[in-house]
Amino acid sequence: MQSDVVIKADKLCLTFETNDGPVHALKDVDLTINKGEFVSFIGPSGCGKTTFLRVLADLETPTGGEVCVNGMTPREARRKRAYGFVFQAAGLYPWRTIAGNIKLPLEIMGIPKAEQKQLVAEVLDLVHLSGFENKFPWQLSGGMQQRASIARALSFHADILLMDEPFGALDEIVRDHLNEQLLELWAKTNKTIGFVTHSIPEAVYLSTKIVVMSPRPGRVTEVIESTLPRERPLDIRESPEFLELAHRVREGLRAGHADDA
């Protein structure tokens, strides 16, 4: 495997056995993600976007094909803490301060307290939450809570950041602001990011590569390479280039539905 390949799926399949019969969540997924890419996954509900991320994170076990994360199996990658995972809900413990929530994985890893404090300060600065370390989750807005969740995933310096619709429950103004901050964070850290979304504008604005998935069984129907520059002010979304990319994604989603019909 080439050294710049971070994630590689080859004929990846996952079938869930249920009381009502098998559910084919993923079918023959082929995908390569290179170091430093920002890759969004978009498709209809139930198409396997989140399932694919959960396979990468060793939260689900594939039933066919192969997948590598940093040249390892997902289980090996999890044990080596190769990635951070940001869920749809912030998932912060209400009885812990923001600093206490962020340092939880560091405590589990047995990192010395002085180093924990330094790492927490670094990631709080990255997500623009310096000064809020002693607040409790209920004292923060939904957007700030999600930034704290991102800080927790960044705290142990994993090269890969997996994000499952982290801004889906937030209003559009907050979402736009966090999209801008996420691009800034990506530029500073050069993480490889896998990002699940239902929003075409969000996928186009954030990504270097957009993976369009079909209705269940989830297949990759198209991979669209972005032609936008890395530096992207919000008003780029009004540019002809942006609108053309959004149109291509929309057409890709329609084609996926047509193939399934």
VODREN-767108 format. One record per residue (C-alpha): residue number from 1; x, y, z. Coordinates in nm, 4 decimals, always signed. Layout:
! residues N
resi X Y Z
NUM X Y Z
...
//
This chain:
! residues 261
resi X Y Z
1 +0.0000 +0.0000 +0.0000
2 +0.1257 +0.3459 -0.0896
3 +0.2365 +0.5499 +0.2067
4 -0.0105 +0.8330 +0.1339
5 -0.3123 +0.5983 +0.1391
6 -0.4813 +0.6287 +0.4795
7 -0.8091 +0.4399 +0.4260
8 -0.8733 +0.1722 +0.1645
9 -1.1872 -0.0350 +0.1210
10 -1.1995 -0.3211 -0.1293
11 -1.5344 -0.4926 -0.2059
12 -1.6448 -0.4096 +0.1482
13 -1.9792 -0.5628 +0.2460
14 -2.1821 -0.5626 +0.5656
15 -2.5049 -0.7522 +0.6211
16 -2.6963 -0.7323 +0.9495
17 -2.8942 -1.0400 +1.0501
18 -3.2312 -0.9401 +1.1961
19 -3.5510 -1.1167 +1.2996
20 -3.7064 -0.9956 +0.9739
21 -3.4228 -1.1307 +0.7637
22 -3.0870 -0.9952 +0.6461
23 -3.0322 -0.6201 +0.5976
24 -2.7664 -0.5414 +0.3394
25 -2.6131 -0.2190 +0.4717
26 -2.3023 -0.2033 +0.2496
27 -2.2301 -0.3799 -0.0773
28 -1.9012 -0.3932 -0.2686
29 -1.7729 -0.0573 -0.1454
30 -1.4432 +0.0369 -0.3113
31 -1.2816 +0.3559 -0.1856
32 -0.9380 +0.5081 -0.1319
33 -0.8754 +0.8084 +0.0939
34 -0.5330 +0.9702 +0.0926
35 -0.3505 +1.1549 +0.3679
36 -0.4809 +1.5045 +0.4327
37 -0.8001 +1.4690 +0.2301
38 -1.1372 +1.5955 +0.3540
39 -1.3885 +1.3382 +0.2333
40 -1.7633 +1.3810 +0.2769
41 -2.0135 +1.0960 +0.2483
42 -2.3586 +1.1889 +0.1258
43 -2.6651 +0.9843 +0.0393
44 -3.0215 +0.9127 +0.1499
45 -3.1014 +0.8021 +0.5044
46 -3.0129 +0.4375 +0.5593
47 -2.7614 +0.4225 +0.2733
48 -2.4710 +0.3109 +0.4939
49 -2.2791 +0.6382 +0.5373
50 -2.2603 +0.6083 +0.9150
51 -2.2158 +0.2312 +0.8936
52 -1.9047 +0.2800 +0.6797
53 -1.7557 +0.5186 +0.9370
54 -1.8431 +0.2724 +1.2139
55 -1.6605 -0.0049 +1.0243
56 -1.3508 +0.2167 +1.0030
57 -1.3775 +0.2773 +1.3787
58 -1.4153 -0.0948 +1.4590
59 -1.7676 -0.0354 +1.5888
60 -1.9125 -0.2687 +1.3239
61 -1.7572 -0.5795 +1.1691
62 -1.7787 -0.6235 +0.7902
63 -1.9141 -0.9510 +0.6531
64 -1.7153 -0.9388 +0.3295
65 -1.4287 -0.7646 +0.1555
66 -1.1387 -0.5828 +0.3161
67 -1.0715 -0.2473 +0.4777
68 -0.7449 -0.0938 +0.5978
69 -0.6918 +0.2094 +0.8221
70 -0.3323 +0.3370 +0.8200
71 -0.2296 +0.0008 +0.6745
72 -0.3915 -0.1875 +0.9638
73 -0.7200 -0.3589 +1.0322
74 -0.9775 -0.1322 +1.2004
75 -0.9235 -0.3228 +1.5249
76 -0.5481 -0.2644 +1.5156
77 -0.6068 +0.1011 +1.4267
78 -0.8434 +0.1393 +1.7240
79 -0.5877 -0.0128 +1.9611
80 -0.3220 +0.2233 +1.8280
81 -0.5652 +0.5152 +1.8598
82 -0.5229 +0.6087 +1.4950
83 -0.8455 +0.8096 +1.4800
84 -1.0773 +1.0311 +1.6779
85 -1.4556 +0.9949 +1.6377
86 -1.7132 +1.2743 +1.6652
87 -2.0720 +1.1531 +1.6969
88 -2.3990 +1.3249 +1.6010
89 -2.4594 +1.4210 +1.9654
90 -2.1800 +1.5845 +2.1632
91 -2.1995 +1.3096 +2.4282
92 -2.0440 +1.5158 +2.7064
93 -2.0740 +1.3992 +3.0658
94 -2.2830 +1.6655 +3.2485
95 -2.0979 +1.6183 +3.5791
96 -1.7576 +1.6838 +3.4203
97 -1.6264 +2.0260 +3.3217
98 -1.5378 +2.0889 +2.9577
99 -1.1708 +2.0243 +3.0410
100 -1.2726 +1.7103 +3.2295
101 -1.4637 +1.5803 +2.9269
102 -1.1815 +1.6562 +2.6852
103 -0.9153 +1.4860 +2.8960
104 -1.1194 +1.1676 +2.9490
105 -0.9438 +0.9703 +2.6698
106 -0.6093 +1.0990 +2.7984
107 -0.6906 +0.9664 +3.1457
108 -0.7837 +0.6279 +2.9979
109 -0.4534 +0.6250 +2.8080
110 -0.2617 +0.6932 +3.1293
111 -0.1041 +1.0177 +3.0102
112 +0.0586 +1.2163 +3.2965
113 -0.1578 +1.4936 +3.4432
114 +0.0785 +1.7755 +3.3470
115 +0.0754 +1.6586 +2.9841
116 -0.3040 +1.6198 +2.9973
117 -0.3377 +1.9832 +3.1008
118 -0.1133 +2.0975 +2.8160
119 -0.2964 +1.8877 +2.5544
120 -0.6370 +2.0113 +2.6743
121 -0.5195 +2.3730 +2.6506
122 -0.3903 +2.3129 +2.2964
123 -0.7140 +2.1643 +2.1625
124 -0.9332 +2.4193 +2.3428
125 -0.7397 +2.6865 +2.1555
126 -0.7839 +2.4980 +1.8257
127 -1.1636 +2.4943 +1.8615
128 -1.1843 +2.8499 +2.0021
129 -1.2968 +2.7443 +2.3505
130 -1.0073 +2.8772 +2.5579
131 -1.1494 +3.0195 +2.8809
132 -1.4378 +2.7717 +2.8941
133 -1.2433 +2.4808 +3.0440
134 -1.4099 +2.5113 +3.3853
135 -1.7641 +2.5439 +3.2499
136 -2.0058 +2.2526 +3.2496
137 -2.1756 +2.1308 +2.9290
138 -2.5139 +2.2748 +3.0287
139 -2.3552 +2.6192 +3.0453
140 -2.2574 +2.6049 +2.6761
141 -2.4625 +2.6385 +2.3583
142 -2.5165 +2.3373 +2.1318
143 -2.2494 +2.4574 +1.8912
144 -1.9966 +2.5061 +2.1704
145 -2.0740 +2.1598 +2.3078
146 -2.0039 +2.0097 +1.9662
147 -1.6754 +2.2014 +1.9464
148 -1.5834 +2.0506 +2.2846
149 -1.6646 +1.7067 +2.1414
150 -1.4321 +1.7771 +1.8482
151 -1.1619 +1.8894 +2.0930
152 -1.1959 +1.5597 +2.2804
153 -1.1468 +1.3669 +1.9535
154 -0.8385 +1.5772 +1.8754
155 -0.6833 +1.5563 +2.2236
156 -0.4616 +1.2540 +2.1602
157 -0.3307 +1.3743 +1.8218
158 -0.4814 +1.1028 +1.6019
159 -0.4075 +1.1530 +1.2316
160 -0.7646 +1.0673 +1.1276
161 -1.0853 +1.2423 +1.2338
162 -1.4150 +1.0601 +1.1669
163 -1.7241 +1.2806 +1.1989
164 -2.0800 +1.1489 +1.1849
165 -2.3139 +1.4417 +1.1063
166 -2.1662 +1.6521 +1.3861
167 -2.3606 +1.9672 +1.2896
168 -2.6878 +1.8081 +1.1765
169 -2.8918 +1.9226 +1.4780
170 -2.7694 +2.2834 +1.4742
171 -2.9351 +2.5842 +1.3131
172 -2.8035 +2.7116 +0.9822
173 -2.6205 +3.0183 +1.1179
174 -2.4312 +2.8135 +1.3800
175 -2.3662 +2.5406 +1.1248
176 -2.2117 +2.7891 +0.8797
177 -1.9853 +2.9245 +1.1536
178 -1.8722 +2.5759 +1.2565
179 -1.8111 +2.4799 +0.8930
180 -1.5737 +2.7756 +0.8650
181 -1.3997 +2.6799 +1.1893
182 -1.3688 +2.3167 +1.0807
183 -1.1927 +2.4193 +0.7586
184 -0.9601 +2.6400 +0.9643
185 -0.8863 +2.3497 +1.1998
186 -0.8238 +2.1151 +0.9047
187 -0.5807 +2.3665 +0.7516
188 -0.3904 +2.3938 +1.0817
189 -0.3701 +2.0211 +1.1569
190 -0.3707 +1.8546 +0.8115
191 -0.5857 +1.5742 +0.9519
192 -0.7468 +1.3220 +0.7198
193 -1.1200 +1.3760 +0.7720
194 -1.4149 +1.1489 +0.6948
195 -1.7392 +1.3446 +0.7305
196 -2.0989 +1.2200 +0.7042
197 -2.3652 +1.4733 +0.6062
198 -2.7116 +1.5004 +0.4501
199 -2.6406 +1.8543 +0.3287
200 -2.5224 +1.9047 -0.0297
201 -2.3931 +2.2616 +0.0363
202 -2.2045 +2.1420 +0.3452
203 -2.0452 +1.8527 +0.1557
204 -1.9376 +2.0775 -0.1330
205 -1.8112 +2.3572 +0.0920
206 -1.5980 +2.1351 +0.3159
207 -1.4613 +1.8610 +0.0959
208 -1.1748 +1.7795 -0.1331
209 -1.3677 +1.4668 -0.2346
210 -1.7408 +1.3874 -0.2148
211 -1.8509 +1.0238 -0.1988
212 -2.2077 +0.9799 -0.3271
213 -2.3825 +0.6673 -0.1957
214 -2.6898 +0.4839 -0.3188
215 -2.9979 +0.3759 -0.1221
216 -2.9577 +0.0466 +0.0639
217 -2.7638 -0.1658 -0.0027
218 -2.5118 +0.1145 +0.0307
219 -2.2796 +0.1395 -0.2689
220 -2.0461 +0.4134 -0.3849
221 -2.2099 +0.5409 -0.7025
222 -1.9745 +0.8324 -0.7669
223 -1.6665 +1.0016 -0.6232
224 -1.6550 +1.3705 -0.7100
225 -1.3226 +1.5522 -0.6801
226 -1.3617 +1.9148 -0.5736
227 -1.2141 +2.1848 -0.7943
228 -1.2523 +2.4549 -0.5275
229 -0.9423 +2.6150 -0.3701
230 -0.8448 +2.5040 -0.0198
231 -0.9189 +2.8490 +0.1221
232 -1.2955 +2.8901 +0.1052
233 -1.4817 +3.1938 +0.2382
234 -1.8535 +3.1321 +0.2921
235 -1.9478 +3.3437 -0.0078
236 -1.7735 +3.0920 -0.2359
237 -2.1068 +2.9091 -0.2147
238 -2.2523 +3.1686 -0.4504
239 -1.9851 +3.1107 -0.7162
240 -2.0618 +2.9305 -1.0458
241 -1.7959 +2.6667 -0.9642
242 -1.9615 +2.5853 -0.6305
243 -2.3086 +2.5691 -0.7835
244 -2.1842 +2.3396 -1.0588
245 -2.0310 +2.1010 -0.8034
246 -2.3549 +2.1042 -0.6017
247 -2.5445 +2.0233 -0.9211
248 -2.3131 +1.7285 -0.9904
249 -2.3705 +1.5920 -0.6394
250 -2.7487 +1.6333 -0.6750
251 -2.7414 +1.4542 -1.0107
252 -2.5285 +1.1781 -0.8590
253 -2.7848 +1.1264 -0.5836
254 -3.0675 +1.1131 -0.8398
255 -2.8741 +0.8620 -1.0509
256 -2.8226 +0.6444 -0.7437
257 -3.1969 +0.6400 -0.6810
258 -3.2631 +0.5618 -1.0476
259 -3.0224 +0.2666 -1.0374
260 -3.2076 +0.1356 -0.7347
261 -3.5510 +0.1634 -0.8961
//
